[in-house]
Amino acid sequence: MLKMATEKNKSKEIKLSNLLKEKLVNLDLKGKNKKQIIAELVELIAKSGKLNNKKAFFKIIVNREKLGSTGIGNGVAIPHGRSKEIRDFVLVFARKSEGIDFGALDGEKTYLFFALASPEAEVGGHLKILAEISRLFKDKFIVDLLKKAEDKPKVLKIISSAVKTSL
């Protein structure tokens, strides 16, 4: 019984709405290409205080992108990586208003970026978070709301509401 309660609490700890904080949101990405966007996302991850080596983690994300784009389509990308340089899960959200070519599966521009950094040993949690992001943001309505959100608190509210309605 205790084990089940612990597992339930653990899964609650890695919900998107629990991970994403206002300081980890950027609504005005400046980058003009994939590498520049990734660099800005890694910089945002560093703001969490849980990243030991930005340069090493940047390489991890870039190498992951070489395996195949994390642009899942519908204007969304989820660059991600696991590393010994990360002390705990970090999720960031960023937006590029005019969109960029991120090599998305649907060939369309990417506007919204959810970057996930996970400790190297946290394979299960990493995959669970990626699945939750993918499920929520295949919804065009949620994507449109996030594209138009005027400030960081509104972004957090949209994501929190989307998580609650998907349960």
Secondary structure, DSSP 4 states (H G I P E B T S, - for coil): -HHHHHHHHHHHHT-HHHH--GGGEES----SSHHHHHHHHHHHHHTTT-BS-HHHHHHHHHHHHHHS--EEETTEE--EEEETTBSS-EEEEEEEEEEE----TTS--EEEEEEEEEETT-HHHHHHHHHHHHHHTT-HHHHHHHHH--SHHHHHHHHHHHHHHH-
